[in-house]
Amino acid sequence: MTQNMNRRPRSLLLPFSAGHFANDLAPVSVLVLAPAIAVDLGLSTMEVGLLIAIQSWGAALGFLPAGMLADVVSNRGRLMLITFWWVAVGHWLASLAPGFWWLAVLLAIAGFGDAAWHPLATTILVQNDPQRRAQALGIHAIGGTFSGVIGPLLVGFLLTVIDWRQTLQIIALPGVLMGVAFFVIAKWIPDQPTTRRVSRADFSALAQTWLNGRGLRIIAMISTYHMALAAMISMIPLYLQEFHGLSSSETGIAYAVMVLTGAIGQPFVGRFSDRVGRRKVIILGNGLAAAAAFSVRFFEQEGWFFAIMGALLIGVALLECVRSVILAGVVEYAGSREGATLGFAFSLMDGIGAFGAVLAGGVASFYFSNAFLLAGGLALLAVLACFTVSLQAPAAPEMRGL
């Protein structure tokens, strides 16, 4: 009986990765839909950045509540099932939006449902395999990152035959399919032995864990890291189409290759950090990503298109690769309450991190590759923040007991 209980959570890696793919497919595809949306609604680069940011802010509101519920509720599978239907219906409604603000709000609402999936799934995984947290998170991330590969490819080709509204409706369908499948899969997810209500003590513990010198430096690292990633990925589709004249299908292929490279690397980079430590990997990954982002302007001035594409690929892939490493480091810093910790980290990434898209849209309105200079600078800030704090050891005993 004990052996069966130990094996069951491990077998959830594949369905969790598939669920991650289905939930993320529509949200990540909005990045490649953005140029078509901009043409249809007459949006500027600043408005495109704001649209993507509002979508992320909606998601940011969902992470923390879902993370705290992951620590206290018994039947987490039922909550995970609901997320698929929330995402599918939300994006279908967004496809009917008559203008910018309706679209932004509906994407934000749909993003709230997608966000709830992440702390629920990742909490179960890190609790199941604490010695290989980053590797488990990296495997789970493959599903989400593959949605960033297949989504852009699918969107790029669909836009050649149908409009963005019909395309958004089609890419929401995998969420419906997984929503049906999870009526069975949810029963495989082991219940927590004890349950309780979210209390004021939970919020107090969260505040005491993070509102101190060390916690604030980690917050700065997480935020600037994801601002760098958001700045790059929000502007790449527009940059390739408007500045370099690529078609929607060519843009989808190029963006998919960038994300695929990061997807393949995540489990390996996560496993490497399990062995050598989080801090070294975070510093190296962000530092090299910054160098790649800075080089875009130089290659652009020289007219080296393939070098530009290579630099963008390296920058995006490296930033994607260190995501699971950062999340594993955050869990180890907090020492307990994995759900609330991961929910808080995801909230920072999609909440504060989304300002990277807004800022990138603003600086790109002056000159497009300014967005990548901004991304490089933000990645360097993440490096500097990481230099000032240790992620290898858990929090002090008095913090963990809160």
Helices and strands as residue ranges (DSSP letters): H 2-10, H 13-41, H 45-72, H 76-94, H 100-128, G 130-132, H 133-158, H 164-171, H 173-185, G 186-188, H 200-210, H 213-238, I 239-243, H 248-276, H 278-302, H 305-321, H 323-334, H 338-351, H 355-364, H 370-387, H 397-400
